[in-house]
Amino acid sequence: MKKVAIIIDSLAGGGAEKVMLEIASGFLSQNAKVNFYIRKNHIEHLIPDNLNLFCLEDIKTQQKMRRKDYALLLKKVLIKDGPFDLILSNLESTDKMVRLLKFPNTYFVIHNTISQKLKKRYSNASLIHKIKYLREILKFKRLYHHQNLITVSHGVQKDLLTTLHIKPKFITTIYNPFDINGIIEKASEFNPLVPKEPYIVHIGRFLIEHKRQDLLLEAYQHANIKEKLVIIGKGQDKSKILNIIQKLHLENKVIMLDFQKNPYPFIKNAEAFVLSSDYEGLPTVLIEALILQTPIVSTDCPSGPREILEGSLNKYLSSCNDPIMLGEKIKMALSEKSNIKKTLASINLEKYQIDAITKQYLELGN
């Protein structure tokens, strides 16, 4: 029986957290033993049955803990619970902690295009920002140098190798997994919050710097469509998004909803799904929309959308930071909805199936 450890900062309502819980479910279905470790006791996702979940905050030895303190605590726990055939670390803060441990069979799962994230953070043209940007690049190069890396898309892998010039010990791309039958089943559940009138939907963390809900709202205003816009999520920029809605006089057309543990009824019943991000890794919501055969409009951001929307679906990609083009693509998708549905029905989604993805991960532990 394979024994796997998955480590992430928390189980807040983000994409990477959701992906790793899906992978944990896949491991369990293939009779692997899974220990899931989080640092913060922040849980918003549904936890799979039979999953061994451990929170380091619950067993911390002192009030104030630095990264090294948590790393030592995690090391003791992993030694006690191990040995593990496979250790999967996720997201920068956790990766910095796990990197200190130097356990064998450790793989760092990279969920985003790091260079784009840093460019957004240090977009100011000042010399100070340029220096900070280069310093951050060097930090990531040191963090992942000669390590085992898993990227969630080919675009993320290309970013690491050719933009950041990271030299890993090993690198491979494994797509995020999806329980396709489970998603279809959950999409049929009743939710009284699903609007009865036609609508388009956007789901993402309320973080304008990354998910660009400001661009989405400007595009929606430009499109001037009868369908309402449903925005689902949570995050620090909720008040900013509400202010933009008010500024654009869209209060009667935009519905803001908090994070939903089951977002699938909203996706299934929407006229279209819209992604407005400036960067992604492999946006899971787009694949969920494919599974539920909902037309998709997305920015052509690095990376993921162009890998997901293949062939004729590429024409519903919009340039980043262009609300007029995004608005026009929304109108185009709505007018061509029946043709898009036919295309979506013919797509082979096997490469995203949870069983296939899980096997790729388990083979790494051989």
Backbone hydrogen bonds, N-H to C=O, Kabsch-Sander energy under -0.5 kcal/mol:
donor,donor_aa,acceptor,acceptor_aa,energy
4,V,33,K,-3.1
5,A,86,L,-2.6
6,I,35,N,-2.6
7,I,88,L,-3.0
8,I,37,Y,-2.2
11,L,42,H,-2.5
14,G,12,A,-2.5
18,K,14,G,-1.7
19,V,15,G,-2.5
20,M,16,A,-2.2
21,L,17,E,-1.6
22,E,18,K,-1.9
23,I,19,V,-2.3
24,A,20,M,-2.2
25,S,21,L,-2.1
26,G,22,E,-2.2
27,F,23,I,-2.5
28,L,24,A,-2.3
29,S,25,S,-2.1
30,Q,26,G,-0.9
30,Q,27,F,-0.8
31,N,28,L,-1.6
32,A,27,F,-2.6
33,K,2,K,-3.1
34,V,32,A,-0.5
35,N,4,V,-2.7
36,F,52,N,-3.4
37,Y,6,I,-3.4
37,Y,35,N,-0.6
38,I,54,F,-2.7
39,R,8,I,-0.7
39,R,9,D,-1.0
40,K,9,D,-2.9
42,H,40,K,-2.1
44,E,11,L,-2.8
45,H,11,L,-1.1
51,L,48,P,-1.3
52,N,34,V,-1.4
53,L,51,L,-1.0
54,F,36,F,-3.0
56,L,38,I,-2.9
56,L,54,F,-0.5
57,E,39,R,-1.3
58,D,55,C,-0.8
59,I,56,L,-1.2
60,K,57,E,-0.7
65,M,63,Q,-0.6
70,Y,66,R,-2.4
71,A,67,R,-2.5
72,L,68,K,-2.3
73,L,69,D,-2.1
74,L,70,Y,-3.0
75,K,71,A,-2.4
76,K,72,L,-2.1
77,V,73,L,-2.0
78,L,74,L,-2.9
79,I,75,K,-2.3
80,K,76,K,-2.2
81,D,77,V,-2.6
82,G,78,L,-1.9
85,D,3,K,-2.1
86,L,3,K,-1.4
87,I,105,N,-2.6
88,L,5,A,-3.0
89,S,87,I,-0.6
89,S,107,Y,-2.7
90,N,7,I,-1.4
91,L,109,V,-0.9
95,D,91,L,-2.9
96,K,92,E,-2.3
97,M,93,S,-1.0
98,V,94,T,-2.9
99,R,95,D,-2.5
100,L,96,K,-0.6
100,L,97,M,-0.8
101,L,98,V,-1.6
102,K,98,V,-0.9
106,T,103,F,-0.6
107,Y,87,I,-3.0
108,F,148,N,-2.8
109,V,89,S,-3.0
109,V,107,Y,-0.6
110,I,108,F,-0.6
110,I,150,I,-3.3
111,H,109,V,-0.6
113,T,280,E,-0.7
114,I,112,N,-1.2
117,K,113,T,-1.7
118,L,114,I,-2.3
119,K,115,S,-2.3
120,K,116,Q,-2.2
121,R,117,K,-2.0
122,Y,118,L,-2.4
123,S,120,K,-1.0
130,K,126,S,-1.9
131,I,127,L,-2.4
132,K,128,I,-2.4
133,Y,129,H,-2.5
134,L,130,K,-2.1
135,R,131,I,-2.3
136,E,132,K,-2.4
137,I,133,Y,-2.2
138,L,134,L,-2.1
139,K,135,R,-2.0
140,F,136,E,-2.2
141,K,137,I,-2.3
142,R,138,L,-2.3
143,L,139,K,-2.4
144,Y,140,F,-2.3
145,H,141,K,-0.8
146,H,167,K,-2.7
147,Q,144,Y,-1.6
149,L,147,Q,-0.6
149,L,170,F,-3.1
150,I,108,F,-2.7
151,T,172,T,-2.6
152,V,110,I,-1.6
157,Q,153,S,-1.8
158,K,154,H,-2.4
159,D,155,G,-1.9
160,L,156,V,-2.1
161,L,157,Q,-2.3
162,T,158,K,-2.9
163,T,158,K,-0.8
163,T,159,D,-1.2
164,L,159,D,-2.4
166,I,160,L,-2.7
169,K,147,Q,-1.6
170,F,147,Q,-1.6
172,T,149,L,-1.5
174,I,151,T,-2.3
174,I,172,T,-0.5
178,F,352,Y,-2.1
180,I,178,F,-1.5
183,I,179,D,-2.7
184,I,180,I,-2.2
185,E,181,N,-2.2
186,K,182,G,-2.7
187,A,183,I,-2.0
188,S,184,I,-0.5
188,S,185,E,-1.1
189,E,186,K,-1.5
194,V,191,N,-1.8
200,I,228,K,-2.9
201,V,272,A,-2.3
202,H,230,V,-2.6
204,G,232,I,-2.3
206,F,234,K,-2.3
207,L,205,R,-2.3
210,H,207,L,-1.4
211,K,207,L,-2.9
212,R,207,L,-0.6
212,R,208,I,-1.3
216,L,212,R,-2.0
217,L,213,Q,-2.3
218,E,214,D,-1.9
219,A,215,L,-2.6
220,Y,216,L,-2.5
221,Q,217,L,-2.4
222,H,218,E,-2.2
223,A,219,A,-2.5
224,N,220,Y,-1.6
225,I,220,Y,-0.5
228,K,198,P,-2.0
229,L,253,K,-2.3
230,V,200,I,-2.9
230,V,228,K,-0.5
231,I,229,L,-0.5
231,I,255,I,-2.9
232,I,202,H,-2.7
232,I,230,V,-0.5
233,G,257,L,-1.9
237,D,206,F,-2.4
238,K,235,G,-1.3
241,I,237,D,-2.3
242,L,238,K,-2.3
243,N,239,S,-2.0
244,I,240,K,-2.0
245,I,241,I,-2.3
246,Q,242,L,-2.0
247,K,243,N,-2.6
248,L,244,I,-2.3
249,H,246,Q,-1.3
250,L,245,I,-2.8
253,K,250,L,-2.0
254,V,250,L,-1.9
255,I,229,L,-3.1
256,M,254,V,-0.5
257,L,231,I,-2.9
257,L,255,I,-0.5
259,F,233,G,-0.6
266,F,263,P,-0.7
267,I,263,P,-1.5
268,K,264,Y,-3.0
269,N,265,P,-1.8
270,A,267,I,-1.0
271,E,199,Y,-3.2
272,A,199,Y,-0.5
273,F,295,P,-3.0
274,V,201,V,-2.7
275,L,297,V,-2.4
278,D,210,H,-2.1
279,Y,210,H,-0.6
280,E,302,P,-1.6
284,T,282,L,-0.5
286,L,283,P,-1.1
287,I,283,P,-1.0
288,E,284,T,-2.4
289,A,285,V,-2.0
290,L,286,L,-2.0
291,I,287,I,-2.6
292,L,288,E,-1.8
293,Q,290,L,-1.4
294,T,289,A,-2.8
297,V,273,F,-2.7
298,S,316,Y,-1.8
299,T,275,L,-1.1
300,D,318,S,-3.4
301,C,299,T,-1.7
303,S,301,C,-0.5
307,E,304,G,-0.5
308,I,304,G,-2.2
309,L,305,P,-3.3
310,E,308,I,-1.6
313,L,310,E,-1.7
314,N,311,G,-1.7
315,K,312,S,-1.2
316,Y,313,L,-1.7
317,L,314,N,-1.8
318,S,298,S,-2.6
322,D,319,S,-0.8
326,L,322,D,-2.3
327,G,323,P,-2.3
328,E,324,I,-2.1
329,K,325,M,-2.4
330,I,326,L,-2.0
331,K,327,G,-2.0
332,M,328,E,-2.3
333,A,329,K,-2.6
334,L,330,I,-2.1
335,S,331,K,-2.0
336,E,332,M,-1.5
337,K,334,L,-0.9
340,I,336,E,-2.2
341,K,337,K,-2.4
342,K,338,S,-1.5
343,T,339,N,-1.9
344,L,340,I,-2.9
345,A,341,K,-2.0
346,S,342,K,-0.7
346,S,343,T,-1.1
347,I,344,L,-1.1
349,L,347,I,-0.7
352,Y,349,L,-1.9
353,Q,350,E,-1.4
354,I,178,F,-1.9
357,I,353,Q,-2.0
358,T,354,I,-2.7
359,K,355,D,-1.9
360,Q,356,A,-1.4
361,Y,357,I,-1.8
362,L,358,T,-2.6
363,E,359,K,-2.0
364,L,360,Q,-0.6
364,L,361,Y,-1.2
365,G,361,Y,-0.6
365,G,362,L,-1.0
366,N,363,E,-1.3
